[in-house]
Structures are given as C-alpha cells and as structure tokens.
Amino acid sequence: MASVCFYFQVHQPFRLRHYTVFDHTPRYFDEFKNASICRKVANKCYLPSNRLLLDTIRRYEGRFKVSYSITGVILEQFQKYSPEVMSTFDALAETGCVEFLAETYYHSLSFLYSLNEFIEQINMHCELIQKLYGQQPRVFRNTELIYSNALAETIEKMNRFDAILAEGADHILGYRSSNFVYRPPNCERIKLLLKNYSLSDDIAFRFSNRGWSEYPLMADKFAQWINQVNGNGQCVNLFMDYETFGEHQWEDTGIFDFMYHLPQEVLKHPDNNFMTPGEVVDTYEAVDVVDVPHIISWADTERDLSAWLGNAMQSNALHEIYKIEKLIKQTQNDELIADWRRMQTSDHFYYMCTKYFADGDVHKYFNPYESPYDSYINFMNVLSNLRQRCNQSFLNTQKPLGKTS
C-alpha cells in the first residue's frame, strides 16, 4: 500500500512598512504591499489551485484528498483583501476530503522562546479553524516544520493532537525511510509523520529546472516513483508550500496540468490511494521510534534553525521581541498584543538572514528588503515604538512599570 498524503502550507506575513527612528505612528504594517501581494498570489496560486483541487475531489468522488495548514495571519488577509479565496476554502472544507491542520496562529518561533505564548497561539489557531471550517484539528505542524523530542512531548501534554509533522531528514532517519509512521521517544500516544523531502522537492523546487536529469517531470513518471513504495512503505508524505502552484512554479511550467493528471496516474495502481494526515494516523501503526534530540526544520539544505537564528541580528531581534512579552500582556491592550504577535512571524527574521541558500531563489520572492541589514534596522525601529506604546499604556492606566531582564 502507498497512501499519498498531500499537505500544503498556506501563509503570507503582515509585512512591515518602511519605519524610521523619526516615526511615531503605531501604523507598522504596509497595507498597500500586503494587499497587493495577497491579491497577486491569490490570482496566481490560491484561486486556481483551490478550484483545480475542488474539481479533482469531485471528479474522483472523494478518492482524492489533501490537507492544509493555513496560518491565522493569512486568513486575516484573505478576509480583508481576497474574500473570494475564503469562499473556495469553504467549498473545499464542505467536500469532507480536506483536513485542516493546527499550527501557531502567527506562524511564530514561540516554541523556542515562550511555551506559554506557543500554547496560546496554538489554541487561538484551533479555535479559528473550528469556527471557519467546523473541524477540530487532530494533527499539528510547527512553524517551518521546526521539530524536536521536546516539541513532541509538549504537544502530547496538550492532549488535543494525535500526530505531529516533521522533516524526514536523512541524519535523523539513518537507514530508515520517511514512508512509514513513527513515534517520538517518551510519547505514548502521539505519532510522527515525516516528509518525503526528495519527492516533495521534485515538485516544489525541481519541477521547472531544465538542468535536472528528470526534467520534464510528468504525472506518469512521478506516479511510477510512488508505486515503488508499495511493499516498502505505508505512506508518501508530500509536504510543500502551496505557493509552489502558480507562484514558485508558474502556470506555464505545466504545474497545474501535472496536478490535474497526477491523481489518475497514482490511482491506476490498485494498491495506491490518497489520505489526509489524520487518516494515515488512523490506518497505520507506528513501526519504530525516531529520536530527534536536536531541533530540525524543513528549511534549506541544512534542515536546521540557521535560516532564522544564523547571525547576531536575528538572535538579538528574537530575544528583544520575546523579552517584552510580560509587559505587553500586562497592558491588556488587544491592539498592542496583536501588533506584538504579528511581529513574531518567522518571515521577519528570515529577511535578516545573511547566509547563502542552495535553494534561495524561492525564498526571495516575497522579501521586501534590499538587504538583511535593512530588515533588521526596520524591525528594531518598529520594536522601539512598540516598547514606547507599552510604557505609555502603563502611564495612562497609572500602573507601575515592571522590569524586564
């Protein structure tokens, strides 16, 4: 049996506007840029992809299934800038063939800095998914597939999830395959689904690469690779950014045609099917324990945290944003807290990255800065004003200002 499990990450941050030391307005986010990017990607990716997959689900009468992790920040932007995208996700949810996963509402790195904030954001996201789509998420995926044993233990203690997603990195699997269900150590109930990064990246990164030995990638060829899992695995976990379709891989590459024909080719083999992550968890038992003592992610060739914590600027910015958590929350000012949380989104720190990426072209698509240094300076200018607002909020309510360390 080879159960194909598609999971798509849907996310765009609230980008900061150009903010100098002379600015004093609390208007931090670039309304025009966020709206234009949201609408552009909606027209190139979200709308055509949703319509294609909705048609595919109907065409195969429920035999084709997918899953999404949609961040709270992009759902806010859809509601504000592209409500038609919301209606297509509503239609997908109504098919019963789409599973919505849980993550941090603000696509943050909070697990690394504040467990309380991490859990609050997960609960916020679950409540939103329940409200919008009538689903209580059973499977969790952390921002950028950041994962470790400690994360799995934290998620299991929440007692609301059955599984967690992670990168099927070679150095944690060794001789084993990502095409099986596993279990984290010290966890009795929760299961671990690992990304098949080779097949996922064939679609996400290599699809339009004319220098690739397998170019052009056709649906029948890809289905043959999936067929090879029969007898050698349980599932093929294809995890990727949704923007792969139409944005990273433009329509003229044939990416939509590929997705149109793929289900037919996969289902030609009688032992193949499509499952959501929750169905994979229900169907297959864990075959082994995978030990991940050190944090991994799905980013770049290193599969570590260096995309967000690789230099002093990133480390400082992250330390400073979480340093004011207690004071921010003590203000009980919803607008202040929302601004602070929007600034936690991982993209802000990714823009500060100075290392060379082997697959960096994809990540440069939506970067609004000319250099990582511009990104850092802009972020810290905004953070300085956020602190001032926080202090002013205490003065206005005549509360004593606490100290941070």
Secondary structure in CASP SS format (residue, H / E / C, confidence):
PFRMAT SS
TARGET T0000
AUTHOR 0000-0000-0000
METHOD secondary structure of the structure
MODEL  1
M C 1.00
A E 1.00
S E 1.00
V E 1.00
C E 1.00
F E 1.00
Y E 1.00
F E 1.00
Q E 1.00
V E 1.00
H C 1.00
Q C 1.00
P C 1.00
F C 1.00
R C 1.00
L E 1.00
R C 1.00
H C 1.00
Y C 1.00
T C 1.00
V C 1.00
F C 1.00
D C 1.00
H C 1.00
T C 1.00
P C 1.00
R C 1.00
Y C 1.00
F E 1.00
D C 1.00
E H 1.00
F H 1.00
K H 1.00
N H 1.00
A H 1.00
S H 1.00
I H 1.00
C H 1.00
R H 1.00
K H 1.00
V H 1.00
A H 1.00
N H 1.00
K H 1.00
C H 1.00
Y H 1.00
L H 1.00
P H 1.00
S H 1.00
N H 1.00
R H 1.00
L H 1.00
L H 1.00
L H 1.00
D H 1.00
T H 1.00
I H 1.00
R H 1.00
R H 1.00
Y C 1.00
E C 1.00
G C 1.00
R C 1.00
F C 1.00
K C 1.00
V E 1.00
S E 1.00
Y E 1.00
S E 1.00
I E 1.00
T C 1.00
G H 1.00
V H 1.00
I H 1.00
L H 1.00
E H 1.00
Q H 1.00
F H 1.00
Q H 1.00
K H 1.00
Y H 1.00
S C 1.00
P H 1.00
E H 1.00
V H 1.00
M H 1.00
S H 1.00
T H 1.00
F H 1.00
D H 1.00
A H 1.00
L H 1.00
A H 1.00
E H 1.00
T C 1.00
G C 1.00
C C 1.00
V E 1.00
E E 1.00
F E 1.00
L C 1.00
A E 1.00
E C 1.00
T C 1.00
Y C 1.00
Y C 1.00
H C 1.00
S E 1.00
L C 1.00
S H 1.00
F H 1.00
L H 1.00
Y C 1.00
S C 1.00
L H 1.00
N H 1.00
E H 1.00
F H 1.00
I H 1.00
E H 1.00
Q H 1.00
I H 1.00
N H 1.00
M H 1.00
H H 1.00
C H 1.00
E H 1.00
L H 1.00
I H 1.00
Q H 1.00
K H 1.00
L H 1.00
Y H 1.00
G C 1.00
Q C 1.00
Q C 1.00
P C 1.00
R C 1.00
V E 1.00
F E 1.00
R C 1.00
N C 1.00
T H 1.00
E H 1.00
L H 1.00
I C 1.00
Y E 1.00
S C 1.00
N H 1.00
A H 1.00
L H 1.00
A H 1.00
E H 1.00
T H 1.00
I H 1.00
E H 1.00
K H 1.00
M H 1.00
N C 1.00
R C 1.00
F C 1.00
D C 1.00
A E 1.00
I E 1.00
L E 1.00
A E 1.00
E E 1.00
G C 1.00
A C 1.00
D H 1.00
H H 1.00
I H 1.00
L H 1.00
G C 1.00
Y C 1.00
R C 1.00
S C 1.00
S C 1.00
N C 1.00
F C 1.00
V E 1.00
Y E 1.00
R E 1.00
P C 1.00
P C 1.00
N C 1.00
C C 1.00
E C 1.00
R C 1.00
I C 1.00
K E 1.00
L E 1.00
L E 1.00
L E 1.00
K E 1.00
N C 1.00
Y H 1.00
S H 1.00
L H 1.00
S H 1.00
D H 1.00
D H 1.00
I H 1.00
A H 1.00
F C 1.00
R C 1.00
F C 1.00
S C 1.00
N C 1.00
R C 1.00
G C 1.00
W C 1.00
S C 1.00
E C 1.00
Y C 1.00
P C 1.00
L C 1.00
M C 1.00
A H 1.00
D H 1.00
K H 1.00
F H 1.00
A H 1.00
Q H 1.00
W H 1.00
I H 1.00
N H 1.00
Q C 1.00
V C 1.00
N E 1.00
G C 1.00
N C 1.00
G E 1.00
Q C 1.00
C E 1.00
V E 1.00
N E 1.00
L E 1.00
F E 1.00
M E 1.00
D E 1.00
Y H 1.00
E H 1.00
T H 1.00
F E 1.00
G C 1.00
E C 1.00
H C 1.00
Q E 1.00
W C 1.00
E H 1.00
D H 1.00
T H 1.00
G C 1.00
I H 1.00
F H 1.00
D H 1.00
F H 1.00
M H 1.00
Y H 1.00
H H 1.00
L H 1.00
P H 1.00
Q H 1.00
E H 1.00
V H 1.00
L H 1.00
K C 1.00
H C 1.00
P C 1.00
D C 1.00
N E 1.00
N E 1.00
F E 1.00
M C 1.00
T C 1.00
P H 1.00
G H 1.00
E H 1.00
V H 1.00
V H 1.00
D H 1.00
T H 1.00
Y C 1.00
E C 1.00
A C 1.00
V C 1.00
D C 1.00
V E 1.00
V C 1.00
D C 1.00
V C 1.00
P C 1.00
H C 1.00
I C 1.00
I E 1.00
S C 1.00
W C 1.00
A C 1.00
D C 1.00
T C 1.00
E C 1.00
R C 1.00
D C 1.00
L C 1.00
S H 1.00
A H 1.00
W H 1.00
L H 1.00
G C 1.00
N C 1.00
A H 1.00
M H 1.00
Q H 1.00
S H 1.00
N H 1.00
A H 1.00
L H 1.00
H H 1.00
E H 1.00
I H 1.00
Y H 1.00
K H 1.00
I C 1.00
E H 1.00
K H 1.00
L H 1.00
I H 1.00
K H 1.00
Q H 1.00
T C 1.00
Q C 1.00
N C 1.00
D H 1.00
E H 1.00
L H 1.00
I H 1.00
A H 1.00
D H 1.00
W H 1.00
R H 1.00
R H 1.00
M C 1.00
Q C 1.00
T E 1.00
S H 1.00
D H 1.00
H H 1.00
F H 1.00
Y H 1.00
Y C 1.00
M C 1.00
C C 1.00
T C 1.00
K C 1.00
Y C 1.00
F C 1.00
A C 1.00
D C 1.00
G H 1.00
D H 1.00
V H 1.00
H H 1.00
K C 1.00
Y C 1.00
F C 1.00
N C 1.00
P C 1.00
Y C 1.00
E C 1.00
S C 1.00
P H 1.00
Y H 1.00
D H 1.00
S H 1.00
Y H 1.00
I H 1.00
N H 1.00
F H 1.00
M H 1.00
N H 1.00
V H 1.00
L H 1.00
S H 1.00
N H 1.00
L H 1.00
R H 1.00
Q H 1.00
R H 1.00
C H 1.00
N H 1.00
Q H 1.00
S H 1.00
F H 1.00
L H 1.00
N H 1.00
T C 1.00
Q C 1.00
K C 1.00
P C 1.00
L C 1.00
G C 1.00
K C 1.00
T C 1.00
S C 1.00
END
